[in-house]
Amino acid sequence: MPRRFAANTMSQRPISMPARRSSPAEVTCALRLALHDTVDTAHWMMQLRHALHAQHPEARVELLRHDIELPAPRSNHARSLRVLAQDGTLLALLRIQHDSALTRQRLATLLRPMLPGLARRLALERLHARASLADLMLDLSHVLLFEDDLDVLLAGVIAYLRERFSLSLATLILRESDTRWRLRAAAGNSTRFALTPGSLWSAQRGLTGKALRLGHTLYVPDVRVEADYVVGSTLTQAELLIPIKHAGVILGLLNLESPSAESFTAEIREVLDVLADQIGGVLHLRLLQAQLTSMNRKASALAAELARVNTRLKRSNRSLDKLSRTDELTGAKNRRGFEQALRDAWHLAKTRQQPLGMLIVDIDHFKAYNDHYGHPAGDACLSRVGALIRRALRDEDSVFARYGGEEFAIVLPGIDATMALAVAERVRKTVFAARIVHTATPLGRISLSVGATSLIPMPQHNARLLVRLADQALYRAKHAGRNRACMAGMAESTEVATHAASTRKSSKRATT
């Protein structure tokens, strides 16, 4: 913890009095010398009493400091001398008690010349006390500014105050709600309460409740005469309670208990009020920081959740997009997916000037299959044929789609005419070898007719040319007896196109 103010420990020389009975002048001289040498007013008062005891054993002299002691009760057997600073500020009362008015007068005459020196000594002590308190504020301000952990900060402040002022007990409670308070830091010993940081604290009774109801600092110089005092430590004689506020709102309460009555001077109380204000500011900032941290944590969690939702949404969108482009029955691309894939493949082949192959596959006599076995069996047949075709393709770059009804289309990037015809034959043979029973056909099993083509896209061409050529090749395969693959190239496009356009819609579906 920060350094503690050290009092001047200059040796205190005892007043040297002659062996014989001293005259008033000798006593005054000795006391003046002692006042000049000493730095401790309390020690000087002890020497004063010792010096006066020899002449007036019944006399009693007290120094009532204005910033500490309570005003002395009025008495017919006492006389008070005012100890004033240079600016006229009352520093203390030098109170003389004796039954004899004459003796009181003589002692007042004896002590009055010492009052200026005593005033200087008291002013110096007050200056030292203020310097000590300024040093205290500097130390505690450093703790308040640079300690990040609030619990460590509060515990450090309370421990420092207890050590600095030799307190019997010091506690700090913070408000969680209008009726709920919690002990956050404690130092010292209590015979009545458990001083466990984090435990709930009763803020309704005793001086704690009174200070909170008043809403301002409550100073009890002597708890023995305070009706609301609840014993916390048997050593306590004086108690100081300071509400911790921010913007007029009470956030907590600082409770300091001293084993010495009347021990909290006005300067000390003033400094501790400032300290409480600083703690209130720190608590407010920490509260805002906690709220911001919580908001940031929630925002981060929300952002993470939004990112997860966005990821799921993207995945769902991809799935939906895939579903929108996929034939549910065969798992191949549907017509929409095929059109997009064909455009992409055509653009790439045109850009790179590479060949682009295409197959159109038709299941022979499929209408007869549906009529004979029923549509559920027809769906199962389509699904199995689709799987066989996909297995026969092997090339990951190829695009496999259900073109419509019992027709499939296959786009083959980078494949020339020879290779396209070879792929068409492999597809046909794979399905034929599967021996899918079809008794309504002369062959007794499912077979395919395949139209194949390939070309290098030229500027004057478009993707529909590729489809038309493959369709023309399929037309030839059908009319050549089915269960075969035929090739169509650019040279055949013109002669076949006119006839195909006029007869395909009527003859093709009728012959399946």
TITIRO-668876 format. One record per residue (C-alpha): residue in three letters; x, y, z. Coordinates in steps of 0.5 Angstrom, whole numbers, m for minus. Layout:
N
REC   residu      px      py      pz
REC      ALA       X       Y       Z
...
//
This chain:
512
REC   residu      px      py      pz
REC      MET       0       0       0
REC      PRO       2       7      m1
REC      ARG       7      10       4
REC      ARG       4      13      11
REC      PHE       5      20      14
REC      ALA      11      20      19
REC      ALA      10      24      25
REC      ASN      16      28      27
REC      THR      20      24      32
REC      MET      24      30      35
REC      SER      26      28      42
REC      GLN      22      32      47
REC      ARG      26      35      53
REC      PRO      22      35      60
REC      ILE      22      42      63
REC      SER      27      43      68
REC      MET      25      46      74
REC      PRO      29      49      80
REC      ALA      29      44      86
REC      ARG      26      50      90
REC      ARG      18      53      89
REC      SER      18      56      82
REC      SER      16      63      81
REC      PRO      11      65      76
REC      ALA      16      68      72
REC      GLU      20      62      72
REC      VAL      15      57      70
REC      THR      13      62      64
REC      CYS      20      62      62
REC      ALA      20      54      62
REC      LEU      14      53      59
REC      ARG      16      58      53
REC      LEU      22      54      52
REC      ALA      18      47      52
REC      LEU      13      50      47
REC      HIS      19      52      43
REC      ASP      23      46      43
REC      THR      17      41      42
REC      VAL      13      39      36
REC      ASP       7      35      40
REC      THR       2      40      43
REC      ALA       0      34      47
REC      HIS       7      33      50
REC      TRP       7      40      52
REC      MET       0      40      55
REC      MET       3      34      59
REC      GLN       9      38      61
REC      LEU       5      44      63
REC      ARG       0      40      68
REC      HIS       7      37      71
REC      ALA       9      44      72
REC      LEU       3      47      75
REC      HIS       2      41      79
REC      ALA       7      43      84
REC      GLN       4      50      86
REC      HIS      m3      48      84
REC      PRO      m5      41      85
REC      GLU     m12      42      85
REC      ALA     m12      46      78
REC      ARG     m14      42      72
REC      VAL     m12      45      65
REC      GLU     m15      42      58
REC      LEU     m13      44      51
REC      LEU     m20      43      47
REC      ARG     m18      43      40
REC      HIS     m23      46      36
REC      ASP     m23      41      30
REC      ILE     m23      35      35
REC      GLU     m26      36      42
REC      LEU     m34      38      43
REC      PRO     m35      44      46
REC      ALA     m34      44      54
REC      PRO     m40      44      58
REC      ARG     m41      51      62
REC      SER     m38      51      69
REC      ASN     m38      56      75
REC      HIS     m31      54      76
REC      ALA     m28      54      70
REC      ARG     m25      59      65
REC      SER     m23      59      58
REC      LEU     m17      62      54
REC      ARG     m18      63      46
REC      VAL     m12      60      42
REC      LEU     m13      64      36
REC      ALA      m9      64      29
REC      GLN      m6      70      26
REC      ASP     m13      71      22
REC      GLY     m17      71      28
REC      THR     m19      63      27
REC      LEU     m21      60      33
REC      LEU     m16      54      34
REC      ALA     m17      52      41
REC      LEU     m19      53      48
REC      LEU     m14      53      54
REC      ARG     m19      51      59
REC      ILE     m17      52      67
REC      GLN     m21      49      72
REC      HIS     m20      51      80
REC      ASP     m25      52      85
REC      SER     m22      59      87
REC      ALA     m23      65      82
REC      LEU     m17      68      84
REC      THR     m13      62      82
REC      ARG     m16      61      76
REC      GLN     m14      69      75
REC      ARG      m7      68      76
REC      LEU      m7      62      72
REC      ALA     m10      65      66
REC      THR      m5      71      67
REC      LEU       1      66      67
REC      LEU      m1      62      61
REC      ARG      m4      68      57
REC      PRO       3      70      54
REC      MET       4      63      52
REC      LEU      m2      63      47
REC      PRO       1      66      41
REC      GLY       6      61      41
REC      LEU       1      55      42
REC      ALA      m3      58      37
REC      ARG       3      57      32
REC      ARG       4      50      34
REC      LEU      m3      48      33
REC      ALA      m3      52      26
REC      LEU       4      48      25
REC      GLU       1      41      27
REC      ARG      m6      43      23
REC      LEU      m1      44      17
REC      HIS       2      38      18
REC      ALA      m4      34      18
REC      ARG      m7      37      12
REC      ALA       0      35       9
REC      SER      m1      28      11
REC      LEU      m8      28       9
REC      ALA      m6      31       2
REC      ASP      m1      25       2
REC      LEU      m7      20       3
REC      MET     m11      23      m2
REC      LEU      m5      22      m7
REC      ASP      m4      15      m5
REC      LEU     m11      13      m6
REC      SER     m13      17     m12
REC      HIS      m7      13     m15
REC      VAL     m11       7     m13
REC      LEU     m17       9     m15
REC      LEU     m15      11     m22
REC      PHE     m10       5     m24
REC      GLU     m13      m1     m21
REC      ASP     m17      m5     m26
REC      ASP     m20     m10     m21
REC      LEU     m26      m7     m17
REC      ASP     m26     m12     m11
REC      VAL     m18     m11     m11
REC      LEU     m19      m3     m11
REC      LEU     m24      m3      m5
REC      ALA     m21      m8      m1
REC      GLY     m14      m4      m2
REC      VAL     m18       3       0
REC      ILE     m21       0       6
REC      ALA     m15      m3       9
REC      TYR     m11       3       7
REC      LEU     m16       7      11
REC      ARG     m16       2      17
REC      GLU      m8       3      18
REC      ARG      m7      10      16
REC      PHE     m12      12      22
REC      SER     m11       6      27
REC      LEU     m19       4      26
REC      SER     m22      m1      30
REC      LEU     m27      m3      24
REC      ALA     m28      m1      17
REC      THR     m33      m3      12
REC      LEU     m36      m1       5
REC      ILE     m42      m3       3
REC      LEU     m45      m2      m4
REC      ARG     m53      m2      m6
REC      GLU     m55      m8     m11
REC      SER     m63      m5     m11
REC      ASP     m67      m1      m6
REC      THR     m67      m6      m1
REC      ARG     m61     m10      m2
REC      TRP     m54      m8       0
REC      ARG     m48     m13       0
REC      LEU     m41     m12       4
REC      ARG     m36     m11      m1
REC      ALA     m30     m10       3
REC      ALA     m28     m10      10
REC      ALA     m22      m9      15
REC      GLY     m22     m10      22
REC      ASN     m25     m15      27
REC      SER     m33     m15      29
REC      THR     m35     m19      35
REC      ARG     m42     m18      32
REC      PHE     m42     m19      24
REC      ALA     m39     m23      20
REC      LEU     m34     m19      15
REC      THR     m35     m24       9
REC      PRO     m34     m20       3
REC      GLY     m40     m21      m2
REC      SER     m45     m23       4
REC      LEU     m51     m19       4
REC      TRP     m51     m13       9
REC      SER     m57     m10      13
REC      ALA     m58      m3      12
REC      GLN     m64      m1      16
REC      ARG     m62      m1      23
REC      GLY     m57       2      27
REC      LEU     m52       8      25
REC      THR     m52       5      18
REC      GLY     m59       6      17
REC      LYS     m59      13      20
REC      ALA     m54      15      15
REC      LEU     m57      12       9
REC      ARG     m64      16      11
REC      LEU     m61      22      12
REC      GLY     m57      22       6
REC      HIS     m51      25       8
REC      THR     m44      24      12
REC      LEU     m46      22      20
REC      TYR     m41      23      25
REC      VAL     m41      21      32
REC      PRO     m36      23      36
REC      ASP     m38      18      42
REC      VAL     m42      12      41
REC      ARG     m43      11      48
REC      VAL     m48      17      48
REC      GLU     m51      15      41
REC      ALA     m58      11      42
REC      ASP     m58       9      35
REC      TYR     m51       6      35
REC      VAL     m51      m2      34
REC      VAL     m44      m5      37
REC      GLY     m40      m8      31
REC      SER     m33      m8      35
REC      THR     m32      m7      43
REC      LEU     m26      m3      41
REC      THR     m30       3      38
REC      GLN     m31      10      41
REC      ALA     m32      14      35
REC      GLU     m36      13      28
REC      LEU     m36      16      21
REC      LEU     m41      14      16
REC      ILE     m40      17       9
REC      PRO     m45      16       4
REC      ILE     m42      14      m3
REC      LYS     m46      18      m9
REC      HIS     m46      20     m16
REC      ALA     m51      25     m19
REC      GLY     m54      25     m12
REC      VAL     m56      18     m12
REC      ILE     m53      13      m6
REC      LEU     m49       8      m9
REC      GLY     m46       5      m2
REC      LEU     m44       7       5
REC      LEU     m37       8       8
REC      ASN     m36       6      15
REC      LEU     m30       8      19
REC      GLU     m30       6      27
REC      SER     m24       9      31
REC      PRO     m22       6      38
REC      SER     m21      14      40
REC      ALA     m27      18      42
REC      GLU     m27      25      38
REC      SER     m22      22      33
REC      PHE     m24      25      26
REC      THR     m22      32      26
REC      ALA     m26      37      21
REC      GLU     m20      36      16
REC      ILE     m20      29      16
REC      ARG     m28      29      15
REC      GLU     m27      34       9
REC      VAL     m22      29       6
REC      LEU     m26      23       7
REC      ASP     m32      26       4
REC      VAL     m28      28      m2
REC      LEU     m25      21      m2
REC      ALA     m32      18      m2
REC      ASP     m34      23      m8
REC      GLN     m28      20     m12
REC      ILE     m30      13     m10
REC      GLY     m37      14     m13
REC      GLY     m35      17     m19
REC      VAL     m30      11     m20
REC      LEU     m36       6     m18
REC      HIS     m41      10     m24
REC      LEU     m35       9     m29
REC      ARG     m34       2     m27
REC      LEU     m42       1     m27
REC      LEU     m42       4     m34
REC      GLN     m36       0     m36
REC      ALA     m40      m7     m34
REC      GLN     m46      m5     m38
REC      LEU     m42      m3     m44
REC      THR     m38     m10     m43
REC      SER     m45     m13     m42
REC      MET     m47     m10     m48
REC      ASN     m41     m12     m52
REC      ARG     m42     m19     m50
REC      LYS     m49     m19     m52
REC      ALA     m47     m16     m58
REC      SER     m42     m21     m60
REC      ALA     m46     m26     m58
REC      LEU     m51     m23     m62
REC      ALA     m46     m22     m68
REC      ALA     m44     m30     m67
REC      GLU     m51     m32     m67
REC      LEU     m53     m28     m73
REC      ALA     m46     m31     m77
REC      ARG     m49     m38     m75
REC      VAL     m56     m36     m78
REC      ASN     m53     m33     m84
REC      THR     m49     m39     m85
REC      ARG     m55     m44     m84
REC      LEU     m59     m39     m89
REC      LYS     m53     m39     m94
REC      ARG     m53     m47     m93
REC      SER     m61     m47     m94
REC      ASN     m60     m42    m100
REC      ARG     m55     m47    m103
REC      SER     m60     m53    m102
REC      LEU     m66     m49    m104
REC      ASP     m62     m47    m110
REC      LYS     m59     m54    m111
REC      LEU     m66     m57    m110
REC      SER     m69     m52    m115
REC      ARG     m64     m54    m120
REC      THR     m64     m62    m119
REC      ASP     m69     m67    m121
REC      GLU     m72     m70    m114
REC      LEU     m73     m77    m118
REC      THR     m66     m78    m121
REC      GLY     m62     m73    m117
REC      ALA     m59     m70    m124
REC      LYS     m60     m63    m125
REC      ASN     m67     m61    m128
REC      ARG     m69     m57    m134
REC      ARG     m67     m50    m131
REC      GLY     m60     m53    m128
REC      PHE     m59     m56    m135
REC      GLU     m60     m49    m138
REC      GLN     m55     m45    m133
REC      ALA     m50     m51    m134
REC      LEU     m50     m51    m141
REC      ARG     m49     m43    m142
REC      ASP     m43     m43    m137
REC      ALA     m40     m49    m141
REC      TRP     m42     m46    m147
REC      HIS     m39     m39    m145
REC      LEU     m32     m43    m143
REC      ALA     m31     m47    m149
REC      LYS     m32     m41    m153
REC      THR     m27     m37    m149
REC      ARG     m22     m42    m149
REC      GLN     m24     m45    m156
REC      GLN     m24     m52    m154
REC      PRO     m29     m57    m156
REC      LEU     m36     m58    m152
REC      GLY     m39     m65    m153
REC      MET     m47     m66    m152
REC      LEU     m51     m73    m151
REC      ILE     m59     m73    m151
REC      VAL     m61     m80    m148
REC      ASP     m68     m83    m149
REC      ILE     m70     m89    m146
REC      ASP     m73     m94    m151
REC      HIS     m81     m95    m151
REC      PHE     m81     m92    m144
REC      LYS     m89     m91    m145
REC      ALA     m90     m98    m146
REC      TYR     m86     m99    m140
REC      ASN     m91     m94    m136
REC      ASP     m97     m97    m139
REC      HIS     m95    m104    m137
REC      TYR     m92    m104    m130
REC      GLY     m95     m97    m128
REC      HIS     m92     m90    m126
REC      PRO     m89     m92    m119
REC      ALA     m85     m98    m123
REC      GLY     m83     m93    m128
REC      ASP     m81     m88    m123
REC      ALA     m76     m93    m120
REC      CYS     m74     m95    m127
REC      LEU     m72     m87    m129
REC      SER     m68     m87    m122
REC      ARG     m64     m93    m123
REC      VAL     m63     m91    m131
REC      GLY     m60     m84    m128
REC      ALA     m56     m88    m123
REC      LEU     m53     m92    m128
REC      ILE     m52     m86    m133
REC      ARG     m48     m82    m128
REC      ARG     m44     m88    m126
REC      ALA     m42     m89    m133
REC      LEU     m40     m82    m134
REC      ARG     m34     m82    m129
REC      ASP     m32     m75    m131
REC      GLU     m33     m70    m126
REC      ASP     m33     m64    m131
REC      SER     m39     m67    m134
REC      VAL     m46     m64    m133
REC      PHE     m52     m69    m132
REC      ALA     m59     m67    m133
REC      ARG     m66     m70    m134
REC      TYR     m68     m66    m140
REC      GLY     m75     m68    m140
REC      GLY     m80     m74    m139
REC      GLU     m75     m80    m140
REC      GLU     m70     m76    m144
REC      PHE     m63     m74    m141
REC      ALA     m58     m69    m143
REC      ILE     m51     m70    m142
REC      VAL     m46     m64    m143
REC      LEU     m38     m66    m144
REC      PRO     m33     m60    m143
REC      GLY     m27     m61    m147
REC      ILE     m30     m67    m151
REC      ASP     m29     m68    m159
REC      ALA     m34     m72    m163
REC      THR     m30     m78    m163
REC      MET     m30     m78    m155
REC      ALA     m37     m76    m155
REC      LEU     m39     m82    m159
REC      ALA     m35     m86    m154
REC      VAL     m38     m84    m148
REC      ALA     m45     m85    m151
REC      GLU     m43     m92    m153
REC      ARG     m41     m93    m146
REC      VAL     m47     m90    m143
REC      ARG     m52     m94    m147
REC      LYS     m48    m101    m146
REC      THR     m48    m100    m138
REC      VAL     m55     m99    m138
REC      PHE     m56    m105    m143
REC      ALA     m52    m109    m139
REC      ALA     m56    m108    m133
REC      ARG     m62    m112    m136
REC      ILE     m67    m108    m133
REC      VAL     m73    m113    m135
REC      HIS     m78    m109    m140
REC      THR     m83    m115    m143
REC      ALA     m86    m110    m147
REC      THR     m80    m109    m152
REC      PRO     m77    m114    m157
REC      LEU     m71    m114    m153
REC      GLY     m74    m116    m147
REC      ARG     m70    m111    m143
REC      ILE     m69    m103    m142
REC      SER     m65    m100    m148
REC      LEU     m62     m93    m150
REC      SER     m62     m89    m156
REC      VAL     m57     m84    m155
REC      GLY     m55     m78    m160
REC      ALA     m48     m75    m159
REC      THR     m45     m68    m162
REC      SER     m39     m64    m161
REC      LEU     m37     m57    m164
REC      ILE     m32     m51    m162
REC      PRO     m37     m45    m161
REC      MET     m36     m40    m166
REC      PRO     m38     m33    m165
REC      GLN     m44     m34    m170
REC      HIS     m46     m40    m166
REC      ASN     m50     m40    m159
REC      ALA     m52     m46    m155
REC      ARG     m58     m48    m158
REC      LEU     m54     m50    m164
REC      LEU     m51     m56    m159
REC      VAL     m58     m58    m157
REC      ARG     m61     m58    m164
REC      LEU     m55     m63    m167
REC      ALA     m55     m67    m161
REC      ASP     m63     m68    m162
REC      GLN     m62     m69    m169
REC      ALA     m57     m75    m168
REC      LEU     m62     m78    m163
REC      TYR     m67     m77    m168
REC      ARG     m63     m81    m173
REC      ALA     m62     m87    m167
REC      LYS     m69     m88    m166
REC      HIS     m70     m88    m173
REC      ALA     m65     m93    m174
REC      GLY     m68     m98    m170
REC      ARG     m66     m96    m163
REC      ASN     m61     m99    m158
REC      ARG     m56     m95    m161
REC      ALA     m51     m88    m161
REC      CYS     m51     m84    m167
REC      MET     m47     m78    m168
REC      ALA     m49     m71    m172
REC      GLY     m44     m66    m174
REC      MET     m45     m59    m177
REC      ALA     m45     m62    m184
REC      GLU     m51     m66    m182
REC      SER     m55     m60    m179
REC      THR     m58     m57    m185
REC      GLU     m61     m63    m188
REC      VAL     m64     m66    m182
REC      ALA     m66     m60    m179
REC      THR     m72     m59    m183
REC      HIS     m75     m66    m183
REC      ALA     m74     m66    m176
REC      ALA     m77     m60    m174
REC      SER     m84     m62    m178
REC      THR     m84     m69    m175
REC      ARG     m81     m70    m168
REC      LYS     m87     m67    m164
REC      SER     m92     m72    m168
REC      SER     m87     m78    m169
REC      LYS     m82     m79    m163
REC      ARG     m87     m79    m157
REC      ALA     m92     m84    m161
REC      THR     m86     m89    m163
REC      THR     m83     m89    m155
//
